[in-house]
Amino acid sequence: MPKRVDHEERRTQIAEALVRVAARRGLHAVGMRDVAAEAGVSLRLVQYYFQTKENLLLYGLRHLAEGLGPRVAGRIRAAGENPGPRATIEALLMEALPTDEASRTFHIVYTSYAALALTDPALAAQPFIDNPNAAEDALTGLLQQAVDAKRAAPGTDPRTEAISLLAMSAGLGTSVLVGQRTQESAAAVLRHHLDRLLPPA
């Protein structure tokens, strides 16, 4: 009996190959043939599943974003039971720093997508900011919890601080990638601002 092909598993295999190649060479330089070679499949198979490079890039972006959630959840679990807003916020922000291979790959490739979306109509047309907006909403909610529990600094505006923290973590992540500062010093900057916003009990 012929083996049944799991089409979603095959698409995921190809998307992961796209991410690996993009992390090494930059998204702009990735072709369908490169992805096929990385995935160990034929170019015809990649074309069968995605038809065009644009479709492949869009699927790869969704796959990249979906992989972030489990890594953040792992950091939150590591913070212990009922970690509270401060530890949860720190877990979210620290995952944005390129501190290991997975987070480094995410940062490089997601930044490449952002840059490409500025000039690629297909990428620009899809809701590229949905995931950043979701992160901003989640962080705002956590900061609001801290304000309501009187654990935040007086005068804290949850939405403004959420925007500031996310922008800071993204910028710090880039500075680590280009060698401007170490992972440790970037993490120390984030913790400094968290200590200001959410003073330790």
ROSE-4610 file (N, C-alpha, C; in Angstrom, 1 decimal, always signed):
// ROSE-4610
residu = [M/M/M/P/P/P/K/K/K/R/R/R/V/V/V/D/D/D/H/H/H/E/E/E/E/E/E/R/R/R/R/R/R/T/T/T/Q/Q/Q/I/I/I/A/A/A/E/E/E/A/A/A/L/L/L/V/V/V/R/R/R/V/V/V/A/A/A/A/A/A/R/R/R/R/R/R/G/G/G/L/L/L/H/H/H/A/A/A/V/V/V/G/G/G/M/M/M/R/R/R/D/D/D/V/V/V/A/A/A/A/A/A/E/E/E/A/A/A/G/G/G/V/V/V/S/S/S/L/L/L/R/R/R/L/L/L/V/V/V/Q/Q/Q/Y/Y/Y/Y/Y/Y/F/F/F/Q/Q/Q/T/T/T/K/K/K/E/E/E/N/N/N/L/L/L/L/L/L/L/L/L/Y/Y/Y/G/G/G/L/L/L/R/R/R/H/H/H/L/L/L/A/A/A/E/E/E/G/G/G/L/L/L/G/G/G/P/P/P/R/R/R/V/V/V/A/A/A/G/G/G/R/R/R/I/I/I/R/R/R/A/A/A/A/A/A/G/G/G/E/E/E/N/N/N/P/P/P/G/G/G/P/P/P/R/R/R/A/A/A/T/T/T/I/I/I/E/E/E/A/A/A/L/L/L/L/L/L/M/M/M/E/E/E/A/A/A/L/L/L/P/P/P/T/T/T/D/D/D/E/E/E/A/A/A/S/S/S/R/R/R/T/T/T/F/F/F/H/H/H/I/I/I/V/V/V/Y/Y/Y/T/T/T/S/S/S/Y/Y/Y/A/A/A/A/A/A/L/L/L/A/A/A/L/L/L/T/T/T/D/D/D/P/P/P/A/A/A/L/L/L/A/A/A/A/A/A/Q/Q/Q/P/P/P/F/F/F/I/I/I/D/D/D/N/N/N/P/P/P/N/N/N/A/A/A/A/A/A/E/E/E/D/D/D/A/A/A/L/L/L/T/T/T/G/G/G/L/L/L/L/L/L/Q/Q/Q/Q/Q/Q/A/A/A/V/V/V/D/D/D/A/A/A/K/K/K/R/R/R/A/A/A/A/A/A/P/P/P/G/G/G/T/T/T/D/D/D/P/P/P/R/R/R/T/T/T/E/E/E/A/A/A/I/I/I/S/S/S/L/L/L/L/L/L/A/A/A/M/M/M/S/S/S/A/A/A/G/G/G/L/L/L/G/G/G/T/T/T/S/S/S/V/V/V/L/L/L/V/V/V/G/G/G/Q/Q/Q/R/R/R/T/T/T/Q/Q/Q/E/E/E/S/S/S/A/A/A/A/A/A/A/A/A/V/V/V/L/L/L/R/R/R/H/H/H/H/H/H/L/L/L/D/D/D/R/R/R/L/L/L/L/L/L/P/P/P/P/P/P/A/A/A]
num = [1/1/1/2/2/2/3/3/3/4/4/4/5/5/5/6/6/6/7/7/7/8/8/8/9/9/9/10/10/10/11/11/11/12/12/12/13/13/13/14/14/14/15/15/15/16/16/16/17/17/17/18/18/18/19/19/19/20/20/20/21/21/21/22/22/22/23/23/23/24/24/24/25/25/25/26/26/26/27/27/27/28/28/28/29/29/29/30/30/30/31/31/31/32/32/32/33/33/33/34/34/34/35/35/35/36/36/36/37/37/37/38/38/38/39/39/39/40/40/40/41/41/41/42/42/42/43/43/43/44/44/44/45/45/45/46/46/46/47/47/47/48/48/48/49/49/49/50/50/50/51/51/51/52/52/52/53/53/53/54/54/54/55/55/55/56/56/56/57/57/57/58/58/58/59/59/59/60/60/60/61/61/61/62/62/62/63/63/63/64/64/64/65/65/65/66/66/66/67/67/67/68/68/68/69/69/69/70/70/70/71/71/71/72/72/72/73/73/73/74/74/74/75/75/75/76/76/76/77/77/77/78/78/78/79/79/79/80/80/80/81/81/81/82/82/82/83/83/83/84/84/84/85/85/85/86/86/86/87/87/87/88/88/88/89/89/89/90/90/90/91/91/91/92/92/92/93/93/93/94/94/94/95/95/95/96/96/96/97/97/97/98/98/98/99/99/99/100/100/100/101/101/101/102/102/102/103/103/103/104/104/104/105/105/105/106/106/106/107/107/107/108/108/108/109/109/109/110/110/110/111/111/111/112/112/112/113/113/113/114/114/114/115/115/115/116/116/116/117/117/117/118/118/118/119/119/119/120/120/120/121/121/121/122/122/122/123/123/123/124/124/124/125/125/125/126/126/126/127/127/127/128/128/128/129/129/129/130/130/130/131/131/131/132/132/132/133/133/133/134/134/134/135/135/135/136/136/136/137/137/137/138/138/138/139/139/139/140/140/140/141/141/141/142/142/142/143/143/143/144/144/144/145/145/145/146/146/146/147/147/147/148/148/148/149/149/149/150/150/150/151/151/151/152/152/152/153/153/153/154/154/154/155/155/155/156/156/156/157/157/157/158/158/158/159/159/159/160/160/160/161/161/161/162/162/162/163/163/163/164/164/164/165/165/165/166/166/166/167/167/167/168/168/168/169/169/169/170/170/170/171/171/171/172/172/172/173/173/173/174/174/174/175/175/175/176/176/176/177/177/177/178/178/178/179/179/179/180/180/180/181/181/181/182/182/182/183/183/183/184/184/184/185/185/185/186/186/186/187/187/187/188/188/188/189/189/189/190/190/190/191/191/191/192/192/192/193/193/193/194/194/194/195/195/195/196/196/196/197/197/197/198/198/198/199/199/199/200/200/200/201/201/201]
x = [+0.8/+0.0/+0.9/+0.7/+1.5/+1.3/+2.4/+2.4/+1.5/+0.7/-0.2/+0.6/+0.5/+1.3/+0.5/+1.2/+0.6/+1.0/+0.0/+0.3/+0.7/+0.1/+0.5/+1.9/+2.2/+3.6/+4.6/+4.3/+5.2/+5.3/+4.2/+4.3/+5.2/+5.0/+5.8/+7.3/+7.6/+9.0/+9.6/+8.8/+9.3/+9.4/+8.5/+8.5/+9.7/+10.0/+11.2/+12.5/+12.5/+13.7/+13.8/+12.7/+12.7/+13.3/+12.9/+13.4/+14.9/+15.4/+16.8/+17.6/+17.2/+17.9/+17.9/+16.7/+16.6/+17.5/+17.6/+18.5/+20.0/+20.3/+21.7/+22.0/+21.1/+21.4/+20.6/+19.5/+18.6/+17.4/+16.3/+15.1/+15.0/+15.6/+15.6/+16.3/+17.3/+18.1/+17.6/+16.5/+16.0/+15.1/+15.4/+14.5/+13.9/+12.9/+12.2/+13.1/+14.1/+15.0/+15.9/+16.3/+17.2/+16.4/+15.1/+14.3/+14.1/+13.9/+13.7/+15.0/+16.2/+17.4/+17.6/+17.3/+17.4/+16.4/+15.2/+14.2/+14.5/+15.3/+15.6/+14.5/+13.8/+12.7/+12.9/+12.1/+12.2/+11.6/+12.1/+11.5/+10.0/+9.7/+8.4/+7.4/+7.9/+7.1/+6.8/+7.8/+7.6/+6.6/+6.7/+5.8/+4.4/+4.3/+3.0/+2.2/+3.0/+2.4/+2.1/+3.0/+2.9/+2.7/+2.9/+2.7/+3.6/+3.7/+4.5/+5.4/+6.5/+7.3/+6.6/+5.6/+4.9/+4.1/+3.4/+2.7/+3.6/+4.7/+5.7/+6.1/+6.4/+6.8/+5.7/+4.5/+3.4/+3.2/+3.3/+3.1/+4.3/+5.5/+6.7/+6.5/+5.9/+5.7/+4.8/+3.7/+2.7/+3.4/+4.2/+4.9/+5.9/+6.6/+7.5/+6.8/+5.7/+5.0/+4.4/+3.9/+3.3/+4.3/+5.6/+6.6/+7.0/+6.6/+7.0/+6.2/+4.9/+4.1/+4.6/+4.9/+5.4/+6.7/+7.6/+8.8/+8.5/+7.6/+7.3/+6.6/+5.7/+5.0/+6.0/+7.1/+8.1/+8.8/+9.1/+9.7/+8.8/+7.5/+6.6/+6.5/+6.4/+6.4/+7.6/+8.8/+10.0/+10.0/+9.2/+9.1/+8.3/+7.7/+7.0/+5.5/+4.8/+3.4/+2.9/+1.9/+1.3/+2.4/+3.1/+4.3/+3.9/+2.7/+2.3/+2.7/+2.2/+2.5/+4.0/+4.7/+6.1/+6.9/+6.8/+7.6/+7.1/+5.8/+5.2/+5.7/+5.7/+6.2/+7.7/+8.4/+9.9/+10.1/+9.2/+9.3/+9.1/+8.0/+7.7/+8.8/+9.4/+10.4/+11.7/+12.1/+13.4/+13.4/+12.2/+12.2/+12.5/+12.3/+12.6/+14.1/+14.9/+16.3/+16.9/+17.9/+18.5/+19.5/+19.0/+19.9/+20.2/+19.5/+19.9/+19.6/+19.8/+19.7/+18.2/+17.2/+15.8/+15.4/+15.8/+15.4/+16.2/+17.5/+18.3/+17.7/+17.3/+16.7/+15.4/+14.6/+13.3/+13.6/+14.5/+14.8/+15.3/+16.2/+16.8/+15.7/+15.0/+14.0/+12.8/+12.3/+11.2/+11.5/+12.7/+13.2/+13.3/+13.8/+13.8/+12.5/+11.5/+10.1/+9.6/+9.9/+9.5/+10.1/+11.4/+12.1/+11.5/+11.2/+10.7/+9.3/+8.5/+7.1/+7.1/+8.2/+8.2/+8.1/+8.6/+8.7/+8.0/+7.5/+6.8/+5.3/+4.5/+3.1/+2.3/+2.8/+2.1/+2.2/+3.4/+3.6/+3.0/+3.1/+2.5/+1.0/+0.3/-1.1/-1.7/-0.9/-1.4/-1.2/-1.9/-1.9/-0.6/+0.5/+1.8/+1.9/+1.1/+1.2/+0.2/-0.5/-1.4/-0.7/+0.5/+1.2/+1.8/+2.4/+2.9/+1.8/+0.6/-0.5/-1.0/-1.0/-1.4/-0.5/+0.8/+1.8/+1.6/+1.3/+1.1/-0.1/-1.2/-2.4/-2.2/-1.4/-1.1/-0.3/+0.7/+1.5/+0.7/-0.1/-0.9/-1.8/-2.4/-3.3/-2.5/-1.3/-0.5/-0.1/+0.2/+0.6/-0.7/-1.8/-3.1/-3.3/-3.0/-3.2/-2.3/-1.1/-0.1/-0.6/-1.2/-1.7/-2.9/-3.8/-5.0/-4.6/-3.5/-3.0/-2.1/-2.0/-1.1/+0.3/+0.8/+2.2/+3.0/+2.4/+3.1/+3.5/+4.4/+4.9/+3.7/+3.6/+2.5/+2.5/+1.3/+1.2/+1.5/+1.6/+1.9/+0.7/+1.0/+0.0/+0.3/-0.5/-0.2/+0.1/-0.8/-0.6/+0.7/+1.0/+2.2/+3.4/+3.4/+4.6/+4.7/+3.6/+3.7/+4.4/+4.0/+4.6/+6.1/+6.4/+7.8/+8.7/+8.2/+8.9/+9.1/+8.1/+8.3/+9.3/+9.2/+10.1/+11.5/+11.7/+13.0/+13.6/+12.7/+13.2/+13.6/+12.8/+13.2/+14.5/+14.7/+15.9/+17.1/+16.9/+18.0/+18.4/+17.3/+17.6/+18.5/+18.2/+19.0/+20.4/+20.5/+21.9/+22.7/+22.1/+22.8/+23.2/+22.3/+22.7/+23.9/+23.9/+25.0/+26.3/+26.2/+27.4/+27.7/+26.6/+26.8/+26.9/+26.1/+26.2/+25.9/+26.2/+26.0/+24.6/+24.2/+22.9/+22.7/+23.7/+23.6/+23.3/+24.0/+23.8/+22.4/+22.0/+20.6/+19.6/+19.7/+18.8/+18.8/+20.0/+20.1/+19.3/+19.4/+18.6/+17.1/+16.6/+15.2/+14.8/+15.6/+15.3/+15.3/+16.2/+16.3/+15.0/+14.4/+13.2/+12.0/+12.0/+11.0/+11.0/+12.2/+12.3/+11.7/+11.9/+11.3/+9.8/+9.3/+7.8/+7.1/+7.7/+7.1/+8.1/+8.2/+9.2/+9.1/+10.2/+10.1/+9.3/+8.6/+7.8/+8.8]
y = [-1.2/+0.0/+1.2/+2.2/+3.4/+4.3/+4.9/+5.7/+7.0/+7.3/+8.4/+9.7/+10.7/+11.9/+12.9/+13.4/+14.4/+15.8/+16.4/+17.6/+18.8/+18.9/+20.0/+19.8/+18.6/+18.3/+18.6/+18.3/+18.6/+20.1/+20.9/+22.3/+22.9/+22.4/+22.8/+22.5/+21.4/+21.0/+22.0/+22.4/+23.4/+24.8/+25.2/+26.5/+26.6/+25.5/+25.5/+25.6/+25.0/+25.2/+26.6/+27.2/+28.6/+29.5/+29.3/+30.1/+29.9/+28.6/+28.4/+29.1/+29.0/+29.6/+31.2/+31.7/+33.1/+33.6/+32.8/+33.2/+33.3/+32.5/+32.4/+33.5/+33.7/+34.4/+35.7/+35.9/+37.0/+36.6/+37.1/+36.7/+37.1/+38.3/+38.8/+37.9/+37.1/+36.2/+34.8/+34.5/+33.1/+32.9/+31.8/+31.3/+30.0/+29.6/+28.4/+27.2/+27.3/+26.2/+26.0/+27.2/+27.1/+26.4/+26.7/+26.1/+24.6/+24.3/+22.8/+22.1/+22.6/+21.9/+21.8/+22.9/+22.8/+21.8/+21.7/+20.8/+19.3/+19.2/+17.8/+17.3/+18.2/+17.8/+18.4/+18.1/+18.6/+20.0/+20.8/+22.1/+21.9/+20.9/+20.6/+20.5/+19.8/+19.6/+21.0/+21.8/+23.1/+23.9/+23.8/+24.5/+24.0/+22.7/+22.0/+22.6/+22.7/+23.2/+24.7/+25.4/+26.9/+27.7/+27.1/+27.7/+28.9/+29.8/+31.0/+31.3/+32.1/+32.5/+33.3/+34.1/+35.0/+34.1/+33.1/+32.2/+31.5/+31.1/+30.5/+31.4/+32.7/+33.7/+34.0/+34.1/+34.3/+33.2/+32.0/+30.8/+30.7/+31.1/+31.1/+32.1/+33.3/+34.3/+33.8/+33.2/+32.6/+31.5/+30.7/+29.6/+30.2/+31.2/+31.9/+32.5/+33.2/+33.8/+32.8/+31.7/+30.6/+30.0/+30.0/+29.3/+30.1/+31.4/+32.3/+32.0/+31.7/+31.5/+30.4/+29.2/+28.1/+28.5/+29.3/+29.6/+30.6/+31.6/+32.5/+31.7/+30.8/+30.0/+29.2/+28.7/+28.0/+28.9/+30.1/+31.0/+31.4/+31.5/+31.8/+30.6/+29.4/+28.2/+28.2/+28.5/+28.5/+29.5/+30.5/+31.5/+31.0/+29.9/+29.3/+29.4/+28.9/+28.9/+30.4/+30.8/+32.1/+33.2/+33.4/+34.3/+35.7/+36.1/+37.5/+38.4/+39.6/+40.5/+40.7/+41.0/+41.4/+40.2/+39.0/+37.9/+37.5/+37.7/+37.4/+38.4/+39.6/+40.7/+40.4/+40.1/+39.9/+38.7/+37.6/+36.5/+36.9/+37.7/+38.2/+39.0/+39.9/+40.8/+40.1/+39.2/+38.5/+37.6/+37.0/+36.2/+37.0/+38.3/+39.2/+39.4/+39.0/+39.2/+37.9/+38.0/+36.9/+36.2/+35.4/+34.8/+33.3/+32.7/+31.4/+31.2/+30.0/+29.9/+30.2/+29.7/+29.9/+31.4/+32.1/+33.5/+34.3/+33.9/+34.7/+34.5/+33.3/+33.0/+33.8/+33.8/+34.5/+36.0/+36.6/+38.0/+38.4/+37.6/+37.9/+37.8/+36.7/+36.5/+37.4/+37.6/+38.5/+39.9/+40.4/+41.7/+41.7/+40.6/+40.6/+40.7/+40.1/+40.2/+41.6/+42.3/+43.7/+44.6/+44.4/+45.2/+44.9/+43.6/+43.2/+43.8/+43.8/+44.3/+45.7/+46.5/+47.9/+48.1/+47.1/+47.2/+46.1/+45.1/+43.9/+44.1/+44.3/+44.6/+43.4/+42.2/+41.0/+40.9/+41.1/+41.1/+42.3/+43.5/+44.7/+44.6/+43.8/+43.7/+42.8/+41.9/+41.0/+41.7/+41.2/+41.9/+41.7/+42.3/+42.1/+42.5/+43.5/+44.0/+43.3/+42.3/+41.6/+41.1/+40.4/+39.8/+40.9/+41.9/+43.0/+43.6/+43.8/+44.4/+43.5/+42.2/+41.2/+41.3/+41.4/+41.5/+42.8/+43.9/+45.1/+45.1/+44.4/+44.3/+43.4/+42.3/+41.4/+42.2/+42.9/+43.6/+44.7/+45.4/+46.4/+45.8/+44.7/+44.0/+43.6/+43.2/+42.8/+44.0/+45.1/+46.3/+46.9/+46.7/+47.2/+46.4/+45.1/+44.3/+44.8/+45.2/+45.7/+47.0/+47.9/+49.2/+48.9/+48.0/+47.7/+47.2/+46.4/+45.8/+46.8/+48.0/+49.0/+48.5/+47.8/+47.3/+48.0/+48.9/+49.7/+51.1/+51.7/+53.1/+54.0/+55.0/+56.0/+56.7/+56.9/+57.5/+56.7/+55.3/+54.4/+54.4/+54.7/+54.5/+53.2/+52.1/+50.8/+50.7/+51.4/+51.3/+52.0/+53.2/+53.9/+53.1/+52.5/+51.8/+50.5/+49.9/+48.6/+48.9/+50.0/+50.4/+50.7/+51.4/+51.7/+50.5/+49.6/+48.3/+47.5/+47.3/+46.5/+47.1/+48.4/+49.1/+49.0/+49.1/+49.0/+47.5/+46.5/+45.1/+44.8/+45.4/+45.1/+45.8/+47.0/+47.8/+47.1/+46.7/+46.0/+44.7/+44.0/+42.7/+43.0/+44.0/+44.3/+44.7/+45.4/+45.8/+44.6/+43.6/+42.4/+41.7/+41.6/+40.9/+41.5/+42.9/+43.5/+43.7/+43.2/+43.2/+44.5/+45.3/+46.6/+46.4/+45.4/+45.1/+43.6/+43.1/+41.7/+41.4/+40.1/+39.7/+40.1/+39.9/+40.2/+41.7/+42.6/+44.0/+44.4/+43.8/+44.2/+43.7/+42.5/+42.1/+43.0/+43.4/+44.3/+45.6/+46.2/+47.4/+47.2/+46.1/+45.8/+45.6/+44.9/+44.7/+46.1/+46.9/+48.3/+49.0/+49.0/+49.7/+49.0/+47.7/+47.0/+47.3/+47.4/+47.7/+49.1/+50.0/+51.4/+51.3/+50.5/+50.5/+49.6/+48.5/+47.5/+47.2/+48.1/+48.0/+46.6/+45.9/+44.7/+44.8/+43.8/+43.9/+44.0]
z = [+0.0/+0.0/+0.0/-0.9/-1.0/+0.3/+0.7/+1.9/+1.7/+2.6/+2.5/+2.8/+1.9/+2.1/+3.0/+4.0/+4.8/+4.2/+3.5/+2.8/+3.7/+4.8/+5.7/+6.2/+6.5/+7.0/+5.9/+4.7/+3.5/+3.4/+3.5/+3.4/+4.5/+5.7/+6.8/+6.6/+6.0/+5.7/+4.8/+3.8/+2.8/+3.4/+4.2/+4.9/+5.8/+6.5/+7.4/+6.6/+5.4/+4.5/+4.1/+3.7/+3.3/+4.5/+5.7/+6.8/+7.0/+6.9/+7.1/+6.0/+4.7/+3.7/+3.8/+4.2/+4.4/+5.5/+6.6/+7.7/+7.3/+6.3/+5.9/+4.8/+3.9/+2.7/+2.5/+3.3/+3.2/+2.3/+2.7/+2.0/+0.5/+0.3/-1.1/-2.1/-1.6/-2.4/-2.6/-1.9/-1.9/-3.1/-3.8/-4.9/-4.6/-5.4/-5.1/-5.3/-6.2/-6.4/-5.2/-4.6/-3.3/-2.2/-2.1/-1.0/-1.3/-2.5/-2.9/-2.5/-2.8/-2.5/-1.0/-0.2/+1.2/+1.8/+1.3/+1.8/+1.4/+0.4/-0.2/-1.0/-1.7/-2.6/-3.9/-4.9/-6.2/-6.3/-7.3/-7.6/-8.0/-8.7/-9.1/-7.9/-6.9/-5.7/-5.0/-4.9/-4.3/-5.1/-6.4/-7.3/-7.2/-7.0/-6.8/-5.6/-4.5/-3.2/-3.2/-3.8/-3.7/-5.0/-6.1/-7.4/-7.7/-6.8/-7.0/-5.8/-6.0/-4.9/-3.9/-4.4/-3.5/-2.5/-3.0/-2.1/-1.1/-1.6/-0.7/+0.4/+0.1/+1.1/+2.1/+1.6/+2.5/+3.5/+3.0/+3.9/+4.9/+4.4/+5.3/+6.4/+6.1/+7.1/+8.2/+7.8/+8.8/+9.6/+9.0/+9.7/+10.7/+10.3/+11.2/+12.4/+12.2/+13.3/+14.2/+13.7/+14.5/+15.4/+15.0/+15.8/+17.1/+17.1/+18.2/+19.4/+19.3/+20.4/+21.4/+20.9/+21.8/+22.5/+21.8/+22.5/+23.7/+23.4/+24.5/+25.6/+25.3/+26.3/+27.1/+26.5/+27.2/+28.2/+27.8/+28.8/+29.9/+29.7/+30.7/+31.7/+31.2/+32.1/+32.9/+32.4/+33.1/+34.3/+34.2/+35.2/+36.4/+36.4/+37.5/+37.4/+38.4/+38.4/+38.7/+38.0/+38.2/+38.2/+37.2/+37.2/+37.4/+37.0/+37.2/+36.0/+35.9/+34.7/+34.5/+35.5/+35.3/+34.7/+35.2/+34.6/+33.2/+33.0/+31.7/+30.6/+31.0/+30.1/+29.8/+30.8/+30.6/+29.6/+29.8/+28.9/+27.4/+27.2/+25.9/+25.3/+26.1/+25.5/+25.3/+26.2/+26.0/+24.8/+24.4/+23.3/+22.0/+22.1/+20.9/+20.7/+21.8/+21.7/+21.0/+20.1/+19.5/+20.5/+21.4/+22.4/+22.1/+21.1/+20.7/+19.2/+18.7/+17.2/+16.7/+17.5/+17.1/+17.1/+18.2/+18.2/+17.3/+17.1/+16.1/+14.7/+14.3/+13.0/+12.9/+13.9/+13.8/+13.6/+14.3/+14.2/+12.8/+12.3/+11.0/+9.9/+9.9/+8.8/+8.9/+10.1/+10.3/+9.9/+10.2/+9.8/+8.3/+7.7/+6.2/+5.6/+6.2/+5.7/+5.7/+6.9/+7.0/+6.0/+5.7/+4.7/+3.3/+3.0/+1.7/+1.5/+2.5/+2.4/+2.0/+2.2/+1.8/+0.3/-0.4/-1.9/-2.6/-1.9/-2.6/-2.4/-3.4/-3.3/-2.7/-3.0/-2.4/-0.9/-0.4/+1.0/+1.7/+1.0/+1.6/+1.7/+0.8/+0.7/+1.8/+2.3/+3.4/+4.7/+5.7/+7.0/+7.8/+7.4/+7.9/+9.4/+9.7/+11.1/+12.1/+11.7/+12.6/+13.8/+13.6/+14.7/+15.6/+15.1/+16.0/+16.8/+16.2/+16.9/+18.0/+17.7/+18.8/+20.0/+19.7/+20.8/+21.6/+20.8/+21.5/+22.4/+21.9/+22.7/+24.0/+23.8/+24.9/+26.0/+25.5/+26.5/+27.2/+26.5/+27.1/+28.1/+27.9/+28.8/+30.1/+29.9/+31.1/+31.9/+31.3/+32.0/+32.7/+32.1/+32.7/+34.0/+33.9/+35.1/+36.3/+35.9/+36.9/+37.5/+36.6/+37.0/+38.0/+37.6/+38.4/+39.8/+39.8/+41.1/+41.9/+41.3/+42.0/+42.1/+41.1/+41.0/+40.0/+39.3/+38.3/+38.8/+38.2/+38.6/+38.4/+39.3/+39.2/+37.8/+37.2/+36.0/+34.7/+34.9/+33.8/+32.8/+31.6/+30.5/+29.8/+30.0/+29.5/+28.0/+27.2/+25.7/+25.3/+25.8/+25.4/+25.9/+27.1/+27.6/+26.8/+26.4/+25.6/+24.2/+23.6/+22.3/+22.5/+23.6/+23.8/+24.1/+24.9/+25.2/+24.0/+23.2/+22.0/+21.0/+20.8/+20.0/+20.5/+21.8/+22.4/+22.2/+22.5/+22.3/+20.9/+19.9/+18.5/+18.2/+18.6/+18.4/+19.0/+20.3/+21.0/+20.3/+19.8/+19.1/+17.8/+17.1/+15.9/+16.3/+17.4/+17.9/+18.3/+18.8/+19.1/+17.8/+16.9/+15.6/+14.9/+14.9/+14.2/+15.0/+16.3/+17.1/+17.9/+17.9/+18.7/+20.2/+20.7/+22.1/+22.3/+23.5/+23.8/+24.1/+24.1/+24.5/+26.0/+26.8/+28.2/+28.5/+27.8/+28.0/+27.4/+26.4/+25.8/+26.8/+27.4/+28.4/+29.6/+30.0/+31.2/+30.9/+29.7/+29.4/+29.5/+29.0/+29.1/+30.6/+31.4/+32.8/+33.5/+33.2/+33.8/+33.6/+32.4/+32.1/+32.8/+32.8/+33.5/+35.0/+35.6/+37.0/+37.3/+36.3/+36.4/+36.4/+35.4/+35.2/+36.3/+36.6/+37.5/+38.6/+39.6/+40.7/+41.4/+41.7/+42.4/+43.7/+44.1/+45.3/+46.5]
